[in-house]
């Protein structure tokens, strides 16, 4: 069967004088797969790692290239924008949540129409204006795209301040600058596509997926595009006319608010997880490997890639639950690792501290339950190992989708700081109920998502998959 490379009327156009559907001209060569992501989210990158491993296993002859959305900007500007995002998420979760929950297609309407943005977007613009560029100007000028160093301050200056903003004063300059910036990013991505010549593109984050969709539609490129969702809900910005196939974590999402008139197929594949999740060790093997007492309950505390709040959570649980062993994963939070390691060495042998591991399946298998953030990869990995999740802190936004999924199936719960230790103690004190939650989690989990997505990508690259508007579990 032929692969329908997008919904583009007329014959395929060319970029750089070459056919965009290049695999026909490279008979006998392996497929070329471009993996798009955003390095700002550790989960998106981890899903990409898993997909790359699955592609290498299925098609060793394939040429696989990874491209980070942020590499399309000057590194200094990218770092500045990323820092603002992290400050927004950590310091203003209410604003972050309101931005994430804007009405459907609000962001698209802001980009496509001369409309006054809602208050949430105005507040975000004020923060950008106040922050400016805080990076190393000289060092950034030595990197790629140095003209961004001129554009970014100009864009900030174009955003009217509260004092001089009247009705409609924000829309036109903001619109022009956003469209110009988006067009520049499109051109840079197009040059990357031209240089690599992929047969299929797979995106694990919605912003680069949207950028690819814009390039396809504006240039008329006949290039199959797959979007891999790593959260248990669909943000409207994922829904793009240039995306041919959506791979979602769970079959319940097939009925999510995709616009069937504009988008491609939706298939439940599961979240791409690393190969170790296919055959995780037993709890006994995992506890022996980690030096844990096989007869005592084990709680795994995760703070995501940034290790947000993990030291405070771990300390409260250790103080409140004297009969429990605790494993704390601190991620990139060096201060938390230092504090926890000091306590583990000098005060509390019940505590095991680790910053990062390639064997997350072993740590999850060793635990009775997990405490941490509700990131999509964290949820997917916990479910694949049959472990319920007590969510100690949610950044809302996309994590709200994941909390809703956990609570709907009674395999997780969002709690506040005051009730965290009591909730963990209650679940551990009822072994039968805990075993039922573990069994439900295992039923919901999928360990082969990476292989499923890799197979679809390779079939599409080879022209063997027909992508039509439809729904189903694969």
BASE-867719 format. One record per residue (C-alpha): residue in one letter; x, y, z. Coordinates in Angstrom, 1 decimal, decimal comma, m for minus. Example, Ala and Ser with C-alpha at 12.3 -4.5 7.8 and 13.67 -1.06 7.14 Angstrom:
residues 2
A | 12,3 | m4,5 | 7,8;
S | 13,7 | m1,1 | 7,1;
***
This chain:
residues 474
X | 0,0 | 0,0 | 0,0;
X | 1,2 | 3,5 | m0,7;
X | 1,8 | 5,9 | 2,1;
X | m0,2 | 9,1 | 1,8;
X | 2,4 | 11,8 | 2,4;
X | 0,2 | 14,5 | 3,9;
X | m2,9 | 16,2 | 2,6;
X | m1,4 | 18,3 | m0,1;
X | m3,2 | 19,1 | m3,4;
X | m1,2 | 18,8 | m6,6;
X | 2,1 | 17,1 | m7,3;
X | 4,9 | 17,2 | m4,7;
X | 7,1 | 20,3 | m4,8;
X | 10,8 | 20,4 | m4,3;
X | 13,2 | 21,9 | m1,8;
X | 16,7 | 22,6 | m2,8;
X | 16,1 | 21,2 | m6,2;
X | 15,5 | 17,7 | m4,9;
X | 12,3 | 15,6 | m4,5;
X | 11,0 | 15,7 | m1,0;
X | 9,9 | 12,1 | m1,4;
X | 13,5 | 11,0 | m1,6;
X | 13,3 | 7,3 | m0,8;
X | 12,3 | 6,5 | m4,4;
X | 15,6 | 7,9 | m5,6;
X | 17,7 | 5,9 | m3,1;
X | 16,6 | 2,3 | m3,9;
X | 18,7 | m0,2 | m2,0;
X | 19,5 | 2,3 | 0,8;
X | 18,2 | 2,2 | 4,3;
X | 15,4 | 4,5 | 5,4;
X | 16,2 | 7,9 | 6,7;
X | 14,3 | 8,9 | 9,9;
X | 14,3 | 12,4 | 11,4;
X | 13,4 | 12,5 | 15,1;
X | 12,2 | 15,9 | 16,4;
X | 11,9 | 16,9 | 20,0;
X | 12,3 | 19,7 | 22,5;
X | 15,2 | 19,4 | 24,9;
X | 13,4 | 21,5 | 27,5;
X | 11,4 | 18,5 | 28,6;
X | 13,4 | 15,5 | 29,8;
X | 10,5 | 13,2 | 29,1;
X | 10,3 | 14,2 | 25,5;
X | 14,0 | 13,4 | 25,1;
X | 13,7 | 10,1 | 26,9;
X | 10,9 | 9,1 | 24,6;
X | 13,1 | 10,0 | 21,6;
X | 16,0 | 7,9 | 23,1;
X | 13,6 | 4,9 | 23,4;
X | 12,4 | 5,4 | 19,8;
X | 16,0 | 5,6 | 18,5;
X | 16,8 | 2,4 | 20,3;
X | 13,8 | 0,6 | 18,8;
X | 14,7 | 1,9 | 15,3;
X | 18,2 | 0,6 | 15,7;
X | 16,9 | m2,8 | 16,8;
X | 14,3 | m3,1 | 13,9;
X | 16,3 | m1,5 | 11,2;
X | 20,1 | m1,4 | 11,8;
X | 20,5 | m0,1 | 8,2;
X | 18,4 | 3,0 | 8,9;
X | 20,0 | 6,4 | 9,2;
X | 18,5 | 8,2 | 12,2;
X | 19,1 | 11,8 | 13,0;
X | 17,9 | 13,7 | 16,0;
X | 17,0 | 17,4 | 15,9;
X | 16,2 | 19,6 | 19,0;
X | 13,8 | 22,4 | 18,3;
X | 16,0 | 24,7 | 20,4;
X | 19,0 | 24,1 | 18,1;
X | 17,1 | 26,2 | 15,5;
X | 17,8 | 29,3 | 17,6;
X | 20,9 | 31,0 | 18,8;
X | 22,1 | 29,1 | 22,0;
X | 22,1 | 32,2 | 24,1;
X | 18,5 | 33,1 | 23,1;
X | 17,4 | 29,5 | 23,5;
X | 18,9 | 29,4 | 27,0;
X | 17,2 | 32,7 | 28,0;
X | 13,8 | 31,5 | 26,8;
X | 14,2 | 28,1 | 28,5;
X | 15,1 | 29,8 | 31,7;
X | 12,0 | 32,0 | 31,5;
X | 9,9 | 28,9 | 30,9;
X | 11,3 | 27,2 | 34,0;
X | 10,7 | 30,2 | 36,1;
X | 7,1 | 30,4 | 34,9;
X | 6,5 | 26,7 | 35,6;
X | 8,1 | 26,8 | 39,0;
X | 7,3 | 30,3 | 40,2;
X | 3,9 | 30,9 | 38,6;
X | 2,1 | 27,6 | 38,2;
X | m1,3 | 29,3 | 38,1;
X | m0,3 | 31,4 | 35,1;
X | 1,2 | 28,3 | 33,5;
X | m2,0 | 26,4 | 34,0;
X | m4,1 | 29,2 | 32,6;
X | m1,9 | 29,5 | 29,5;
X | m2,2 | 25,7 | 29,0;
X | m6,0 | 25,7 | 29,4;
X | m6,8 | 28,5 | 26,9;
X | m9,7 | 27,8 | 24,7;
X | m9,1 | 25,5 | 21,7;
X | m7,0 | 27,0 | 18,9;
X | m6,3 | 30,2 | 20,9;
X | m2,6 | 30,1 | 20,1;
X | m3,4 | 29,4 | 16,4;
X | m5,8 | 32,3 | 16,3;
X | m3,2 | 34,6 | 17,9;
X | m0,7 | 33,7 | 15,2;
X | m3,2 | 33,7 | 12,3;
X | m5,4 | 36,7 | 13,1;
X | m5,1 | 40,3 | 14,1;
X | m6,9 | 39,7 | 17,4;
X | m6,2 | 41,1 | 20,9;
X | m4,7 | 38,3 | 22,9;
X | m6,3 | 37,1 | 26,2;
X | m5,1 | 38,4 | 29,6;
X | m2,9 | 35,3 | 30,1;
X | m0,9 | 36,0 | 27,0;
X | m0,6 | 39,7 | 27,9;
X | 0,8 | 38,7 | 31,4;
X | 3,3 | 36,4 | 29,7;
X | 4,4 | 39,2 | 27,4;
X | 5,0 | 41,4 | 30,4;
X | 7,3 | 38,8 | 32,0;
X | 9,2 | 38,5 | 28,7;
X | 9,6 | 42,3 | 28,6;
X | 10,7 | 42,5 | 32,2;
X | 13,2 | 39,7 | 31,8;
X | 14,9 | 40,6 | 28,6;
X | 18,1 | 38,8 | 27,6;
X | 20,3 | 37,7 | 30,5;
X | 22,8 | 35,6 | 28,7;
X | 26,4 | 36,0 | 27,6;
X | 26,2 | 38,3 | 24,6;
X | 29,7 | 37,7 | 23,4;
X | 29,6 | 34,0 | 23,8;
X | 26,2 | 33,7 | 22,2;
X | 27,4 | 35,8 | 19,2;
X | 30,0 | 33,1 | 18,5;
X | 27,3 | 30,4 | 18,1;
X | 24,8 | 29,8 | 15,2;
X | 22,1 | 32,3 | 14,2;
X | 23,8 | 35,4 | 15,8;
X | 21,1 | 37,7 | 14,2;
X | 18,7 | 36,3 | 16,9;
X | 20,6 | 38,5 | 19,4;
X | 19,3 | 41,5 | 17,5;
X | 15,8 | 40,1 | 16,9;
X | 15,1 | 39,1 | 20,5;
X | 15,6 | 42,4 | 22,2;
X | 13,7 | 44,1 | 19,4;
X | 10,8 | 41,8 | 19,9;
X | 10,8 | 42,5 | 23,6;
X | 10,9 | 46,2 | 23,0;
X | 8,0 | 45,9 | 20,5;
X | 5,7 | 44,4 | 23,2;
X | 3,9 | 47,5 | 24,7;
X | 4,2 | 48,0 | 28,4;
X | 1,1 | 48,2 | 30,6;
X | 1,5 | 52,0 | 30,9;
X | 1,4 | 52,6 | 27,1;
X | m1,0 | 49,8 | 26,1;
X | m4,4 | 50,7 | 24,9;
X | m7,1 | 48,6 | 23,2;
X | m5,5 | 47,0 | 20,1;
X | m2,1 | 48,4 | 20,8;
X | m0,7 | 45,0 | 21,6;
X | m2,1 | 42,9 | 18,7;
X | m0,4 | 44,3 | 15,5;
X | 3,2 | 44,6 | 16,6;
X | 3,0 | 41,3 | 18,5;
X | 1,5 | 39,6 | 15,6;
X | 4,1 | 40,8 | 13,2;
X | 7,0 | 39,8 | 15,4;
X | 5,6 | 36,4 | 16,2;
X | 4,9 | 35,6 | 12,6;
X | 8,3 | 36,8 | 11,5;
X | 10,0 | 34,7 | 14,2;
X | 7,9 | 31,7 | 13,3;
X | 8,8 | 32,1 | 9,6;
X | 12,5 | 32,3 | 10,4;
X | 12,2 | 29,0 | 12,4;
X | 10,3 | 27,4 | 9,5;
X | 13,1 | 28,4 | 7,1;
X | 15,8 | 26,9 | 9,4;
X | 13,8 | 23,6 | 9,7;
X | 13,3 | 23,5 | 6,0;
X | 17,1 | 23,7 | 5,4;
X | 17,6 | 20,9 | 7,9;
X | 15,1 | 18,8 | 6,0;
X | 16,7 | 19,6 | 2,7;
X | 20,2 | 18,6 | 4,0;
X | 19,1 | 15,3 | 5,6;
X | 16,4 | 14,2 | 3,2;
X | 14,2 | 12,2 | 5,6;
X | 11,7 | 9,6 | 4,5;
X | 9,6 | 10,2 | 7,6;
X | 9,7 | 12,6 | 10,5;
X | 8,7 | 11,7 | 14,1;
X | 8,0 | 14,4 | 16,7;
X | 7,7 | 13,8 | 20,4;
X | 6,8 | 17,4 | 21,3;
X | 4,0 | 19,5 | 19,9;
X | 5,9 | 22,7 | 19,1;
X | 8,4 | 21,1 | 16,6;
X | 5,5 | 19,1 | 15,3;
X | 3,5 | 22,3 | 14,6;
X | 6,6 | 23,9 | 13,0;
X | 7,0 | 20,9 | 10,7;
X | 3,3 | 21,0 | 9,8;
X | 3,7 | 24,7 | 8,8;
X | 6,7 | 23,9 | 6,6;
X | 4,9 | 21,1 | 4,9;
X | 1,8 | 23,1 | 4,1;
X | 3,6 | 26,3 | 3,1;
X | 6,1 | 24,5 | 0,8;
X | 3,8 | 21,7 | m0,3;
X | 6,2 | 19,0 | 0,9;
X | 5,1 | 15,3 | 0,5;
X | 6,7 | 14,1 | 3,7;
X | 5,0 | 11,8 | 6,2;
X | 4,8 | 13,2 | 9,7;
X | 4,1 | 11,2 | 12,9;
X | 3,3 | 12,9 | 16,2;
X | 4,0 | 10,9 | 19,4;
X | 2,1 | 12,2 | 22,4;
X | 3,8 | 11,5 | 25,8;
X | 0,9 | 12,7 | 28,0;
X | m2,5 | 11,1 | 28,7;
X | m4,4 | 14,0 | 27,2;
X | m4,4 | 16,0 | 24,0;
X | m3,5 | 19,7 | 23,9;
X | m5,1 | 21,5 | 21,0;
X | m1,7 | 22,6 | 19,6;
X | m0,9 | 19,0 | 18,8;
X | m3,8 | 19,0 | 16,2;
X | m2,1 | 20,1 | 13,0;
X | m3,2 | 19,7 | 9,4;
X | 0,3 | 18,5 | 8,4;
X | 0,5 | 15,7 | 10,9;
X | m0,5 | 12,4 | 9,3;
X | m0,5 | 10,0 | 12,3;
X | m0,8 | 10,5 | 16,0;
X | 0,5 | 7,8 | 18,3;
X | m1,1 | 8,2 | 21,7;
X | m0,5 | 6,5 | 25,1;
X | m3,9 | 4,9 | 25,7;
X | m6,9 | 3,7 | 23,8;
X | m9,1 | 6,1 | 25,8;
X | m7,5 | 9,0 | 23,9;
X | m8,8 | 7,8 | 20,6;
X | m12,0 | 9,7 | 21,4;
X | m10,1 | 12,8 | 22,4;
X | m10,9 | 16,1 | 20,7;
X | m9,0 | 15,5 | 17,5;
X | m10,5 | 17,3 | 14,5;
X | m11,1 | 14,4 | 12,1;
X | m11,6 | 16,8 | 9,2;
X | m8,0 | 18,2 | 9,5;
X | m5,9 | 15,4 | 11,0;
X | m4,6 | 11,9 | 10,2;
X | m5,0 | 8,6 | 12,0;
X | m5,0 | 8,2 | 15,7;
X | m3,5 | 5,0 | 17,0;
X | m2,9 | 3,8 | 20,6;
X | 0,7 | 2,6 | 20,7;
X | 1,7 | 3,5 | 24,3;
X | 4,5 | 5,8 | 25,2;
X | 7,9 | 4,9 | 23,9;
X | 9,9 | 3,4 | 26,8;
X | 13,5 | 2,2 | 27,0;
X | 14,2 | m1,4 | 26,1;
X | 14,7 | m2,5 | 29,7;
X | 11,0 | m2,1 | 30,4;
X | 10,2 | m5,0 | 28,0;
X | 11,6 | m7,4 | 30,6;
X | 12,1 | m5,7 | 34,0;
X | 13,7 | m7,7 | 36,8;
X | 11,6 | m9,1 | 39,6;
X | 11,1 | m7,0 | 42,8;
X | 13,4 | m9,5 | 44,6;
X | 16,1 | m9,2 | 42,0;
X | 15,8 | m5,4 | 41,9;
X | 16,0 | m5,0 | 45,7;
X | 19,1 | m7,3 | 45,8;
X | 20,7 | m5,2 | 43,1;
X | 20,1 | m2,0 | 45,1;
X | 21,0 | m3,4 | 48,5;
X | 17,5 | m3,0 | 49,9;
X | 15,9 | m5,1 | 52,6;
X | 13,6 | m7,5 | 50,9;
X | 11,3 | m7,6 | 53,9;
X | 10,6 | m3,8 | 54,3;
X | 8,3 | m1,6 | 52,2;
X | 10,1 | 0,5 | 49,6;
X | 9,0 | 4,0 | 48,3;
X | 10,6 | 5,5 | 45,2;
X | 10,7 | 9,3 | 45,2;
X | 11,0 | 10,9 | 41,7;
X | 11,4 | 14,6 | 41,0;
X | 11,6 | 14,3 | 37,2;
X | 14,7 | 15,3 | 35,2;
X | 15,1 | 18,5 | 37,2;
X | 14,6 | 16,8 | 40,6;
X | 12,1 | 19,4 | 41,7;
X | 11,3 | 19,2 | 45,4;
X | 12,6 | 15,7 | 45,8;
X | 14,7 | 16,4 | 48,9;
X | 11,8 | 18,0 | 50,8;
X | 9,5 | 15,2 | 49,9;
X | 12,0 | 12,5 | 50,9;
X | 12,8 | 14,1 | 54,2;
X | 9,1 | 14,4 | 55,2;
X | 8,5 | 10,7 | 54,3;
X | 11,6 | 9,5 | 56,2;
X | 10,5 | 11,4 | 59,3;
X | 6,9 | 10,2 | 59,2;
X | 7,4 | 6,6 | 58,1;
X | 10,1 | 5,0 | 60,3;
X | 9,5 | 1,5 | 58,9;
X | 9,9 | 2,4 | 55,2;
X | 13,0 | 2,3 | 53,0;
X | 13,2 | 5,2 | 50,6;
X | 15,0 | 5,6 | 47,2;
X | 15,4 | 9,2 | 46,1;
X | 16,1 | 10,1 | 42,4;
X | 17,4 | 13,7 | 42,4;
X | 17,9 | 14,2 | 38,6;
X | 19,8 | 17,4 | 37,8;
X | 19,2 | 18,9 | 41,2;
X | 22,7 | 18,9 | 42,6;
X | 21,8 | 20,6 | 45,8;
X | 19,1 | 18,0 | 46,6;
X | 21,6 | 15,2 | 45,9;
X | 24,2 | 16,7 | 48,2;
X | 21,7 | 17,1 | 51,0;
X | 20,2 | 13,6 | 50,6;
X | 23,6 | 11,9 | 50,3;
X | 24,7 | 13,6 | 53,5;
X | 21,6 | 12,3 | 55,3;
X | 22,0 | 8,8 | 53,9;
X | 25,6 | 8,6 | 54,9;
X | 25,5 | 10,1 | 58,4;
X | 21,9 | 9,7 | 59,7;
X | 19,7 | 7,3 | 57,9;
X | 20,6 | 3,9 | 56,3;
X | 17,1 | 3,5 | 55,1;
X | 17,8 | 6,1 | 52,4;
X | 19,3 | 5,4 | 48,9;
X | 20,2 | 8,3 | 46,7;
X | 20,7 | 8,3 | 42,9;
X | 20,8 | 11,2 | 40,5;
X | 20,3 | 9,3 | 37,2;
X | 20,1 | 5,7 | 36,0;
X | 19,8 | 3,8 | 32,8;
X | 18,0 | 1,1 | 34,8;
X | 14,8 | 2,9 | 35,8;
X | 12,8 | m0,3 | 35,4;
X | 14,9 | m1,9 | 38,2;
X | 14,2 | 1,0 | 40,6;
X | 10,5 | 0,9 | 39,8;
X | 10,3 | m2,8 | 40,2;
X | 12,0 | m2,6 | 43,6;
X | 9,4 | m0,1 | 44,9;
X | 6,0 | m0,8 | 46,3;
X | 4,7 | 2,5 | 45,1;
X | 6,1 | 5,7 | 43,6;
X | 5,9 | 9,3 | 44,9;
X | 6,7 | 12,2 | 42,5;
X | 5,6 | 14,4 | 39,7;
X | 3,0 | 13,4 | 37,1;
X | 5,2 | 13,8 | 34,0;
X | 4,0 | 11,6 | 31,1;
X | 7,1 | 9,4 | 31,0;
X | 7,1 | 9,0 | 34,8;
X | 3,5 | 7,8 | 34,6;
X | 4,1 | 5,6 | 31,6;
X | 7,2 | 3,9 | 33,2;
X | 5,4 | 3,4 | 36,6;
X | 2,4 | 1,8 | 34,9;
X | 4,6 | m0,4 | 32,8;
X | 6,1 | m1,8 | 36,0;
X | 2,7 | m2,0 | 37,7;
X | 3,4 | 0,7 | 40,3;
X | 0,8 | 3,2 | 41,5;
X | 1,8 | 6,8 | 41,8;
X | 1,2 | 9,3 | 44,6;
X | 1,5 | 12,7 | 43,0;
X | 3,2 | 15,1 | 45,5;
X | 3,4 | 18,1 | 43,2;
X | 1,8 | 18,8 | 39,9;
X | 2,8 | 21,6 | 37,5;
X | m0,7 | 21,4 | 36,1;
X | m0,8 | 22,0 | 32,4;
X | m0,2 | 18,7 | 30,7;
X | 0,4 | 17,0 | 34,0;
X | m3,2 | 17,7 | 34,8;
X | m4,1 | 15,2 | 32,0;
X | m1,9 | 12,6 | 33,7;
X | m3,3 | 13,1 | 37,2;
X | m6,9 | 12,8 | 35,8;
X | m5,9 | 9,5 | 34,1;
X | m4,3 | 8,1 | 37,3;
X | m7,2 | 9,0 | 39,5;
X | m9,8 | 7,8 | 37,0;
X | m8,3 | 4,3 | 37,2;
X | m7,5 | 4,5 | 40,9;
X | m3,8 | 3,9 | 40,3;
X | m2,7 | 7,3 | 41,5;
X | m3,7 | 10,3 | 43,5;
X | m2,8 | 14,0 | 43,8;
X | m2,1 | 15,0 | 47,4;
X | m0,9 | 18,1 | 49,1;
X | 2,1 | 18,4 | 51,3;
X | 0,1 | 18,0 | 54,5;
X | m1,5 | 14,7 | 53,5;
X | 1,4 | 13,1 | 51,6;
X | 2,8 | 11,0 | 54,3;
X | m0,6 | 9,9 | 55,5;
X | m1,6 | 8,8 | 52,0;
X | 1,6 | 6,8 | 51,5;
X | 1,1 | 5,2 | 54,9;
X | m2,5 | 4,3 | 54,2;
X | m1,7 | 2,6 | 50,9;
X | 1,3 | 0,7 | 52,4;
X | m0,8 | m0,4 | 55,4;
X | m3,4 | m2,2 | 53,2;
X | m1,4 | m4,8 | 51,2;
X | m4,5 | m6,3 | 49,5;
X | m5,7 | m2,9 | 48,2;
X | m2,1 | m2,0 | 47,1;
X | m1,8 | m5,3 | 45,2;
X | m5,0 | m4,5 | 43,4;
X | m3,7 | m1,1 | 42,4;
X | m0,5 | m2,6 | 41,2;
X | m2,4 | m5,1 | 39,1;
X | m4,5 | m2,4 | 37,6;
X | m1,4 | m0,3 | 36,9;
X | 0,2 | m3,3 | 35,1;
X | m2,9 | m3,7 | 33,0;
X | m2,8 | m0,1 | 31,9;
X | 0,9 | 0,0 | 31,3;
X | 2,5 | m0,7 | 27,9;
X | 6,1 | m1,6 | 27,6;
X | 6,3 | m1,9 | 23,8;
X | 5,3 | 1,6 | 22,7;
X | 8,7 | 2,3 | 21,2;
X | 8,7 | m0,8 | 19,0;
X | 5,1 | 0,0 | 17,9;
X | 6,0 | 3,5 | 16,9;
X | 9,3 | 2,4 | 15,2;
X | 7,4 | m0,1 | 13,1;
X | 4,9 | 2,4 | 12,0;
X | 7,6 | 4,9 | 11,1;
X | 9,6 | 2,4 | 9,1;
X | 6,5 | 1,2 | 7,2;
X | 5,6 | 4,7 | 6,4;
X | 9,1 | 5,5 | 5,3;
X | 9,0 | 2,5 | 3,0;
X | 5,7 | 3,5 | 1,6;
X | 3,9 | 0,4 | 3,0;
X | 1,4 | 2,2 | 5,3;
X | m1,7 | 4,0 | 4,2;
X | m2,4 | 7,0 | 6,4;
X | m6,0 | 7,9 | 6,2;
X | m8,3 | 9,7 | 8,6;
X | m9,3 | 7,0 | 11,1;
X | m9,1 | 5,7 | 14,6;
X | m8,1 | 2,6 | 16,3;
X | m5,8 | 0,6 | 18,6;
X | m2,8 | m0,9 | 17,0;
***
